[in-house]
Structure formats: structure tokens, C-alpha cells
């Protein structure tokens, strides 16, 4: 009796490059936000990768670089090219390849596009893809993704000054906590010194105004025969 040959197996999912992750995230995003333009042309996909808003980090990829990323994703079956248009158009296959529900894909997409975020930030930023009822439901799906084999997300150690831990996807490989900490520190340092000086000046102005008002109130109290201690 002849044995039936095994079906060709899909290659294991390697770590994506940063640009491959961005391309994948943009395809999922635009499927939800501009469905009339989806699947995306190479030009539209490149523009989506290089958006200045809703992206971290901001990129400046060329069409050639995006096309190389597309080729890499096609080999992983994460992206495929539509055949119903004269202009090549691309769409994602993320749900099926990763075997994840739409809620998990929404969270991964938001992390791919915006970088590390808290559960509250993820709930807000993923609303275009899925409406989570509350933060606890977001955390439940994050815990599920972290428990997957292989894990798809990781909860980052809470850094100084943070009230809530942030999460990051693992589709591009292991996360360097030190690099994320340095990135956060550089963002803090990028706040102009003039902004702090302006806040200090405003605080001093308000304190002086309160002092002047206290003097006026005490003077009026004396004229009315009211003890200042009763105010």
C-alpha cells in the first residue's frame, strides 16, 4: 500500500525585519480604514509606511525597499499579490498564517505601527480595528498572546516614572529593553528646555497672584471687622 505524500509544509515564521513589520501593519490598518483602496498598490503602501502620524518610529522607506520587504513577506505567506488589477496590489494573510482571532491581530497591528504601549493605550489606538469593551479584555488577549508558543508579545519591565507596564510584539524578534529605555529617555530629553522654563514662570506668576489676593482679602476683612482667622 502506497503512503500518501505529505503536503508541503509552510516554512517556520522567522523574525521579521522592522520594515516587513511596518508593511504588514499598514496592510491590516488600511484594510480597515480605507477598504475602498484595499488591496494596496506599492505607492499607497509606501506612503502608509512613511506616515508621520500614528507611527513609531517614523520611517522614510523607498518603494524599492518596500518591495523587498513585500517579497520577504510573500515567502512567509503573510502577504500575497492580487491578480485582478493591471497595477500590482498587495494584501495581508496575517490572521490565517498566525492562526489568531481578529482581536489579537488588532493588538499586534497597533504594536507594529506604534511600538510599545500600555493596555490602555492599546485599547484606544486599536479602536479602528476592534472595539474592546474595557482594558481588562485587552489584557486578556495580551496574556493569551504572551502564552502562545511561540509568544507573540511580551510585557516589558516597568520603567521609572511609569504607572502601567507597556507591551511589545515579538514578530521582529526579541525585544531589547535597554534600547527601549534609551529611546524613551531620548524622547524625554527632546522636550525643549523653554517649555520647562515657561512652566516655572507660570507657576511663579500664579503664586505671586495668590499672595496679592491674600493681602487684599485680609485688608477687606480688617475694614469689615472680620477676623482673618475666620476666613
N, C-alpha and C positions, 0 to 999 in steps of 0.2 A: 504493500500500500504506500503510495507516494504521499509524502507530507506536503502540506500547503506551504509555500514560501512565505516567510514573514513579510508583512508590509514594511516598506522603508520607514525607518524611524526618523523623527524630526531631530535635527541637531540640538544639543543642550543649549539653553539660553546663556550665552556669555554675558559678561558685564558690558553694558552699552557705553559708547563714548558720550561725552557731555552733549555734543551736537545731535547725536542719534536720539538721546533722551528728549532734547528740545523738539526735534522733528515729530517724535511720537506724541508728545504732549500737545503740540499745536494741532495735529490732525484730530485728536479727540476733542480738543477745545472747539475748533471750527465746525466740527460735525454738529455740535450743539448750538453754537452761537450764530453761525451763518449757513444753515443747512442748504439754502438755495445755491451756494457756491461750492458745496462739497460734493464729490471729492475735489481736492485742491490741485491747481496747476503748480508747477515748480516755482513760478514767480510769486504766486499767492502764499505758498508755503515758506518761501524765503522771507517775504515781508513779515509773516507771522512769527518766524524765528527771531527776527531783528526788532520786534516791537519794543518801544521804550517803556510802555506801561504794562504792569502785570507780569513782569519778567525779572528773574534774579538768577544768574547775573544777566545783564544786558549784553547782547551779542551783536556782532557785525559780520555775519557769515555771508559768503558769496554763493551764488547759485551752484557753482561747481562743487563747493564744499557740501552744500545741502544735498546735491545729487549723489555724492559719495556716501553720505550718511543714509540716504534712501536705499542705495544698493546694499549697504550692510544690513539694514532692517529687513529688506526683501529676502535676504539669505536666511534670516531667522523667522520668516513668515509673519513678521509683525506688521509689515506694510506690503501692499500689492498695488499694481498699476491697473487702472480701469481700461477697458478696450472699446468703450462706446463713444469715444471722442477723438477728433483728429489731434487735439492737443493732449499730451500725456497728463493724466490726473491720478492722484495718489490717495489712497485711503488706508486706514489702520485696521489691524486684526487683533488688537490688544486683548479684548475680552476672551476670545477663543484660545489664543496662544497661552495666556497666563491662567486661563480657567477661573476667572474671577467674576463676581457679580458687578453690576453697574455701580453700586455704592463704593466698592473698593477701587474700581477704575477711576471714579471721580476723585477720590483722595490721592491716588498715585499721580494722576494728571496734574492736580494742583501742586503737588510737591515737585514734579518735574518742571513745571513752569516757574514756580516762585521760590523754590528752595525750602529750608527748614521752617516749620510753623508749628504753633500750638494747636491743640484740638479746637479751641475757639476760633482761631484764625482760619483753620481748615474748613470749619463749618460755614464761615462767612464767604470765603473765597471759592468754595466748590458749589455754591448755591446755583450757579448756572448749569451745572451738570446733574446735581441731585439735591433735593431739599431734605436735609437731615432734620429730624424733629427736635433734637437737642444735642448738647455737647456729649452727653453720655452715649448716645448712639454712634457718634463719630468715634469715640474712644473704643467702643466695642468692635467696630470694624478695623480700627488700627491695631488693637490687640490680636485680632484674627490674622491680619496681615503679618504681624511680627511673629506669630506662632507657626506660620506656613513653613514648609520645607521645600525649597529654601525660603528664608524670611524675605519679605518684600519691603518692610520698613523697620526702622529702629527708633527707639525713644532715646533721645540724646540726654547726657547728664545736664542737670540744671546748672546754668552758669550764674555767676554773681550778679545780683540785681534782677534776676528773672523770677517771677512768681509761679509760672507754669512751665513744665518741660516742653521742649519742642520735639517734633518728629521729622525724620528724613527718610526718603526712599532709598532702596539698595539696588535699584536697577542698573546703576552705573558703578557698582562695586561697593566695597566697604567705605564707610564714611570716616574721614579724618576729623576727629573732634577738635584737635588743635587748630586746624585750618579754619574751621567754622568759627572758633573762638576769636582767631585773629581777624577774620572777616568782620565779625560783629564789632570788635574793638576799633577797626579802621572806620566803620560806619559811624561810631560814636565820635571818633576824632574828627570826622568830616563836618561835624556841626560847627558853623562859623563861631569864632570867639565873640564876634559882635552880638550874636544872639544872647549869649550869656550876659554880656555887659548890659544889653538892653533890659534884660530881666532884672538885673541888680538895680539898675537906675529906676525902673518902675517900682520895685519893692521899696526903695528909699523914698520915692515921691509919695507913695501911699502911706508910709509910716509917718512922714512929716505932716501929711494932711490930717491924719488921725490925731496927731499931737495938737495941731492947731484947733481942731474941732473940740478936743477935750478942754482946752483953755477957754474957748467961747462958752461951752456948756457950764463950766464952773463959774464963769463971770455972771452968766444969766441966773444961775442958781443963787448966787450971793445977792443979786439985785432983788430977786423974788423972795428972799428969806428962806430959801430951801437949803438944807444941809447937803453938801456934796456927797456925803456918805449914804444919803437916801436914794441917790440916783442909780 
